[in-house]
Amino acid sequence: MTGLSGVFVDLAAKHLEILKDTVANLSIVALLFNSTVNWRPYITEVQSAADAHGISLHVVKVGYPDQLQEGFSEIANSHAQAVLLTPDGMFWQQRTRIADLAIADGVPTVGWMGDIADAGALISYGADTPDLFRRAATYVDKILKGASPADLPIEQPTKFEFIINLKTAKAIGLTIPPTLLVRANKLIE
């Protein structure tokens, strides 16, 4: 087995840190996860980071897209000040709907890849997806030239992207601290 890693679990604490830097007096964060997938390591990592920062974590599970509205109702009832998304395929497919629900509720949302912020989430931070695809091509080339996949290591990403959607910030009435603005690779205006 070989390939490239998205280091999702390793970035869980970073996502929470970004939320803490974005939302003043952050005390409650909702973690939205797909209950049909085992996200236990990710949830454990976020819980540890939340405990370290004195943040209450409200875990909200949805199993299917038609449960997203119900999930956001639960988030609103928990008085969460922000939403963290697990890096899940269903959430990627439903990224625009999730962003619309979050904006309607006025809660900032953090995701793991640029498409999430492009669709309307407030922030995304994660491995640079186009860079991963380019690097995957080198793996395919090596394998087509006879390299055994078992001999190729699983590589970690080397390039990350931090995107802030300023249109979303304006829509939810949130001012992004200048210290975050200067760190962003891309600002969506």
URZI-V960440 format. One record per residue. N is the residue number from 1. RES is the residue in three letters. OMEGA is omega in radians with two decimals (none if undefined). BURIAL is 1 if it has 9 or more other C-alpha atoms within 8 Angstrom, else 0. D_FIRST is the distance of its C-alpha to the first C-alpha in Angstrom with 1 decimal. Layout:
{{N;RES;OMEGA;BURIAL;D_FIRST} {N;RES;OMEGA;BURIAL;D_FIRST}}
This chain:
{{1;MET;3.13;0;0.0} {2;THR;3.09;1;3.8} {3;GLY;-3.12;1;7.1} {4;LEU;-3.14;1;10.4} {5;SER;3.04;0;11.9} {6;GLY;-3.11;0;15.4} {7;VAL;-3.05;1;16.5} {8;PHE;-3.11;1;18.5} {9;VAL;-3.14;0;19.6} {10;ASP;-3.13;0;20.4} {11;LEU;-3.08;1;22.7} {12;ALA;-3.14;1;24.6} {13;ALA;3.12;1;27.3} {14;LYS;3.10;0;27.7} {15;HIS;3.12;1;28.4} {16;LEU;3.10;1;31.0} {17;GLU;3.11;0;32.5} {18;ILE;3.09;0;32.9} {19;LEU;3.14;1;34.7} {20;LYS;3.12;1;36.9} {21;ASP;-3.07;1;37.8} {22;THR;-3.03;1;38.6} {23;VAL;3.14;1;40.6} {24;ALA;3.09;0;43.7} {25;ASN;3.13;0;44.2} {26;LEU;-3.14;1;41.0} {27;SER;3.14;1;41.2} {28;ILE;3.09;1;39.4} {29;VAL;3.03;1;36.0} {30;ALA;3.05;1;34.5} {31;LEU;-3.13;1;30.8} {32;LEU;3.12;1;30.0} {33;PHE;3.13;1;27.0} {34;ASN;-3.07;1;25.8} {35;SER;3.11;1;26.6} {36;THR;-3.13;0;24.4} {37;VAL;3.11;0;21.2} {38;ASN;3.10;0;20.6} {39;TRP;-3.08;1;21.5} {40;ARG;3.14;0;22.9} {41;PRO;3.13;0;21.1} {42;TYR;-3.13;1;22.2} {43;ILE;3.12;1;25.7} {44;THR;3.14;0;26.0} {45;GLU;3.12;1;25.3} {46;VAL;3.13;1;27.8} {47;GLN;3.11;1;30.3} {48;SER;3.13;0;30.2} {49;ALA;3.12;1;30.8} {50;ALA;3.12;1;33.6} {51;ASP;-3.12;1;35.2} {52;ALA;-3.12;0;35.2} {53;HIS;-3.12;0;36.9} {54;GLY;-3.12;0;39.3} {55;ILE;3.06;1;38.0} {56;SER;-3.12;1;38.1} {57;LEU;3.10;1;35.0} {58;HIS;-3.09;1;35.6} {59;VAL;-3.10;0;32.5} {60;VAL;-3.13;1;33.0} {61;LYS;2.99;1;30.8} {62;VAL;-3.12;1;30.8} {63;GLY;-3.05;0;29.0} {64;TYR;-3.12;0;30.1} {65;PRO;-3.11;0;31.5} {66;ASP;3.08;0;35.0} {67;GLN;-3.10;1;34.8} {68;LEU;3.12;1;34.5} {69;GLN;3.10;0;38.3} {70;GLU;3.11;0;38.7} {71;GLY;3.12;1;36.0} {72;PHE;3.02;1;37.9} {73;SER;3.09;0;41.1} {74;GLU;3.10;1;39.7} {75;ILE;3.12;1;38.6} {76;ALA;3.14;1;42.2} {77;ASN;3.13;0;43.7} {78;SER;-3.10;0;41.7} {79;HIS;3.10;0;43.3} {80;ALA;3.14;1;40.0} {81;GLN;-3.13;1;40.5} {82;ALA;-3.14;1;37.0} {83;VAL;3.05;1;33.9} {84;LEU;-3.13;1;30.3} {85;LEU;2.96;1;27.7} {86;THR;-3.11;1;24.3} {87;PRO;-2.99;1;21.6} {88;ASP;-3.14;1;21.6} {89;GLY;3.13;0;21.4} {90;MET;3.14;1;24.8} {91;PHE;3.05;1;26.3} {92;TRP;3.13;1;25.1} {93;GLN;-3.09;0;26.7} {94;GLN;-3.01;1;29.8} {95;ARG;3.14;1;30.0} {96;THR;3.12;1;33.5} {97;ARG;3.12;0;34.9} {98;ILE;3.12;1;33.6} {99;ALA;3.12;1;35.1} {100;ASP;3.12;1;38.3} {101;LEU;-3.14;1;38.6} {102;ALA;3.13;1;38.0} {103;ILE;3.13;1;40.6} {104;ALA;3.12;0;43.0} {105;ASP;3.12;0;42.7} {106;GLY;-3.14;1;42.9} {107;VAL;3.07;1;39.8} {108;PRO;-3.12;1;37.4} {109;THR;3.12;1;33.7} {110;VAL;3.10;1;30.7} {111;GLY;-2.95;1;27.3} {112;TRP;3.14;1;24.0} {113;MET;-3.04;1;24.2} {114;GLY;3.14;1;27.0} {115;ASP;-3.12;0;27.4} {116;ILE;3.10;1;28.6} {117;ALA;3.10;1;31.4} {118;ASP;-3.13;1;32.2} {119;ALA;3.08;1;32.9} {120;GLY;3.03;1;35.2} {121;ALA;-3.10;1;33.5} {122;LEU;-3.01;1;35.2} {123;ILE;2.91;1;32.3} {124;SER;3.07;1;28.7} {125;TYR;3.12;1;26.6} {126;GLY;3.12;1;22.9} {127;ALA;3.11;1;20.5} {128;ASP;-3.04;1;22.1} {129;THR;3.10;0;20.4} {130;PRO;3.10;0;21.8} {131;ASP;3.09;0;20.5} {132;LEU;3.12;1;16.9} {133;PHE;3.11;0;17.4} {134;ARG;-3.14;0;18.8} {135;ARG;3.10;0;16.0} {136;ALA;3.12;1;13.5} {137;ALA;3.11;0;15.9} {138;THR;3.07;0;15.4} {139;TYR;3.13;1;11.7} {140;VAL;3.13;0;12.9} {141;ASP;-3.14;0;15.7} {142;LYS;-3.13;1;13.9} {143;ILE;3.11;1;11.8} {144;LEU;3.11;0;15.2} {145;LYS;3.02;0;16.9} {146;GLY;3.12;0;14.9} {147;ALA;3.10;1;12.2} {148;SER;3.09;0;9.3} {149;PRO;-3.14;0;5.9} {150;ALA;-3.13;0;5.4} {151;ASP;-3.13;0;8.5} {152;LEU;-3.12;1;8.0} {153;PRO;2.97;0;8.3} {154;ILE;-3.06;1;7.9} {155;GLU;3.04;0;11.5} {156;GLN;3.08;0;14.3} {157;PRO;3.10;1;17.0} {158;THR;-3.11;0;20.0} {159;LYS;-3.12;0;22.4} {160;PHE;3.10;1;23.8} {161;GLU;3.14;1;26.6} {162;PHE;-3.05;1;29.4} {163;ILE;3.09;1;31.5} {164;ILE;3.11;1;34.8} {165;ASN;-3.11;1;36.6} {166;LEU;3.06;1;40.3} {167;LYS;3.12;1;41.5} {168;THR;3.11;1;40.0} {169;ALA;3.12;1;41.4} {170;LYS;-3.10;1;44.8} {171;ALA;-3.13;1;44.5} {172;ILE;3.07;1;43.9} {173;GLY;-3.10;0;46.5} {174;LEU;3.05;0;44.2} {175;THR;-3.14;0;44.8} {176;ILE;3.12;0;41.7} {177;PRO;-3.13;0;42.5} {178;PRO;3.14;0;42.9} {179;THR;3.07;0;40.5} {180;LEU;-3.12;1;37.7} {181;LEU;-3.12;1;38.9} {182;VAL;3.13;0;38.7} {183;ARG;-3.05;0;35.1} {184;ALA;3.03;1;34.0} {185;ASN;-3.08;0;32.2} {186;LYS;3.03;0;33.8} {187;LEU;3.11;1;36.8} {188;ILE;-3.08;1;37.4} {189;GLU;none;0;41.1}}
